[in-house]
């Protein structure tokens, strides 16, 4: 659900300042672009220890957001010192203190790079960092195998009794049925730390170097193919079929393992027409965007992914 931005209340800002330092005060607030399900603000705080920037994430009150604050906190603790990510400063898991579920983290250097000058280096660093996430030894126990079985989304039972997102956006009926059948099989029983929303909108860059990974509330234990496939879907949406294929090859080369092709396919099948509405908000003018060709690019990646499933 796309949410309209509302600035943080004075009570929330007071909470932010207190959590940084008892005598701190907020001096500046800047809304961060691209937020879809939560409001994001970069807040400058002046404290006796110095001026610092922090990031405030505010979640809606709906039940679907329950547990996400604690999930993000657990993931950030697991990756600290292993992956460039924010550290948690404070959280209000149920909104008791601030009136809204929220987390407060350190601010990282860098910005998303949606128009890389060196695509090869960009993809290599993206893949290397995702492989490093999957290699973290201690990770949250919450299971995460992607958005394909998301009960919050209307889904339909197929002939095998599995559930899936509607694929009516796929004009090729043969491809639609073949993809449904292939996705209905079992996944490899794999348990690694997955980010849950790893893609270029959630990765920061500084002078051509990857400087941080943000947005961890969907992290958990799951199949790496779900995580890689989600990244490939986002790459196909913005860049195209070749980029998505190159990313898979780069990830497997770095990680030294073959990605579960069925998990990858399920992630690709999570595309729907709603993406045409929210992707422009995420891009926010930071890159050129071919909306008309988006469904065709994703369909081509799905067709290619089917070739890898025996």
N, C-alpha and C positions, 0 to 999 in steps of 0.2 A: 504494500500500500504506500503510495506517495503521500507524504505529509507536508503540509504548508508550514514554513518556518515561522516560529514565534521566538522572540528574544528571551533569554533567561530572566526570571523574575528577580527583584532585589534580594529576596530571601535566598534564592539559589546562589546568587553572586556572593552573598555574605558567607554562605557555607563554603564556597570555593576558597575565599580568602582565608577563612579560619583553618581550613585543611592544609593550606600551604604554610601558614604561620599565624599564630594568635594575633599578631599585630600587622598583618598584611592588609593591603587594600587593592581592589581591582582598579586598573587605570585604563584598560582598553578591552574591547570585545570585537571579534571579527568572525562572522559566520563562515564556516568552511563549505565550499561548493560540493555538490554531488550527493549529499545525504538523501537517502530514499525513505528508510524506515525509522530513522532517528535523527534528531537535531544535533549538529556538531558545531562547536564554537572553540576558537583559539582565544584564550583569555590571558591578558598580560597582568601580572600581579607584582606589586611593589612591596617588598618585605624588608625587614632589617638585614636579612641575609643577602639582599640584592633583588634585582628585577628578573623575573623569569616568566616564560610562557608555559601555559598548561592547556590541555584539551579537555573540554567537557562534552560528554555524550549524554543526551537525555532521551529516554525511551518513552513511548506512549504507555497509557494505562491498561491497554487491552491484555487479555490473558495470554495471548501468544508470545508476549515479550517476557513472561515470567521465567525467571531462572537465567536469563541471558547475561545479566550483570555479573553474577557469580561465575558463570561459565567463562566469560572474558577474563575475569580475575585469575581463575585457575590456569587458563592458557598462558597468560602473561607471566605467571610465576614459573611455569614449566619451561618456557623458552628463554628466560632471562639469562644472558651471558652466552647463549648459543645462536640466537638469531637477532638481528637488529630490530628491536620492537620497543614500544613505550614501556615504562614501568608504572605500575599502579600507585597512585597517591592516596586515593580514597574512593569509596563507593557507597551508595545508598541503595541497597538491593531492592527494597520494597517501597521506597519513597517516604519512609517514616520521617526523615529529617528535612527533606526538601519539598515533599509533595509530588515527586516524580522519580521514577527509577533513573538512576544516573551513575556514571563513573567519571573519575577524574584521573587523568594520566599525564605523564610528562609529554612535552611537545618535541617532535623530532625535526631535524634539519631536512629540508628537501620538499619537493612537490611531485605529484604524479607526472610522468612523462608520457603523453599520449601521441606524440609525434617524434619518435626516436630518430636521431640522425644516423646511428649505427645499429640497424636492426639486429644484426648477428650478435653483437655484444650485449644488446638489450635483452634479447631472448635467452642468451647463455646465462646472464646474471639472474634473470627471473627464474630459470629452471634450477640453477645451482641453489638458490635460496629456498625454493620449494622443497628440493631434495633434503636440505638441511633441516627444515621443519619436520619432514617425515622421519628423520633420523633421531629426533629428540627421544631419549630413552624413557623418561618419566612423563606421562601425559594424563590429562583428565580422563576419568572413567566413562564419561557420558559418550554413548555411541553416536556416531555421525556417518551416514553413508550417502549424503547428498540430498538434493531437493526432490528427487524423482518420486519418492514415496511420501512427500509432504502432505499430511492430512489436512493442512489448512487450505490446500488448493483443491478445487473441484477435480475429481478424477473418476475414471470409468474402469470397470473390470474388463479385462480382455478374456479371450477364450480359455486361458490357463488359470483364471482366477486372480491374476496379479492386478495391481492397480497402477495407473499411469496418468500423466497429464493428457488432456485432449490434444490431438495432433492435427486438428482440422486446418491448421495453417500450412501443412505440407500438401501442396497441390497434387503431387505424384502419389496416387493411391497405392501403387505397388510398393513404393519406397516406404510409405506409412505403415503398411501391414508388415513388411519385412523387418522394419525397425522395431515394431511392437513385439514381434515374435522373438527377435534376437535379444531384446532387453528383458524378456520375461524369465530367462534362465538364471541359474544361481551365480552369485558372485564368489570370487576367491575370498576365503576366510582370512582376512588380513587386518591387523590391528596396529596401525601407526597413528601418530599425531597428525591430524588434518586441520588445516586452517578453516575450512568450511566456506570461505568466500575469497579464495586466493585468485587475484587477477589484477590487471594493471591499474585499476582505479584505487586499489588498496596498497599500492607499493609506491614508495617515495624515492626520488632520485636527486642527486646533487652533483653537478659537473660530470654527468655521464656515468656516475657510480650509484649503485643501489644503496640507499641510506636507511631504509626502514620499511617494515611491514606493519600496517595498522588494521583495525577493524577485526577483532578476534572473538566476538560473542558467539559465533557458530562453531568454534573449534571443539574438537573431541577426538575420540578414537574411532578409526574407520579404515576404509579401503582407499589407498592412495589414488586409485583410478578415478574415484568420484571427485577428488580434489583437482587432479590434472585435467579431467574432462571439463570441469567448470571453468578452469582457466582457458582451455582451448575454445570453449564456446564464446567466451568474451573476446578472445583474439579474433575469432571468425567474424563476430559481429562488427568489430571496428576495422580490422585489417584484411581478412580474407582467408581462404582455404589453405593457401600455401603457408602462411604464417602459423596457422594452427597445426599443420602437419610438421613444420620445422620445430615447433615447440615440443611436440611429443618426442621426436627424435632426440632433441637436445636433453630433455629430462631423462630419458632412458639411458642415454650415454653417461650423464653425470651420476645418476642414482645407481647405475649398474644393475637395474632390474627391468623386467618387462611389465608394463602397466596392464592391469586387468581390463581387457578391451570391452567387456560388457559393462563394467562400472563406468568406463569412459563414455560409452554410448548412452547410458542412462542420463549422465550429466548433460550431454548434448541435447537430449530430448526434452530438457526442461525449458527450452526456448518456447515462447508463445508470442502472440501479437502485442501483449502488454509491454514487451521489450521496446517496441517502436515508440512507446510513449515515455518510458523512463530513461532510456539510454541518452537521449538528448540532454536531459537534466544532469546526468552524470558527466557527460562530456563537457557541458557548460561552456561551449565555444572554444575549448582548448585544443581541438583537432577538427579536421574536416570529417564529415559524417555522411555516408551514402545510405540514407534510410531506405530508398527504393530497392537497393540490391541486398538488403540485410537478410531477408528470408532465403533468398537464393544462395547466399554464401553459407548459411547454416545448413541448408539442405545438402549442399555439396560436401560439407564436412561429415554429416551423418552418413551419406552414401559411402564415403571413403572409410569411415569407421566400421561399417558393416563388412567390408572386405577383410578386416582383421579378426573377425569372429568366426571360428570354425563351427 
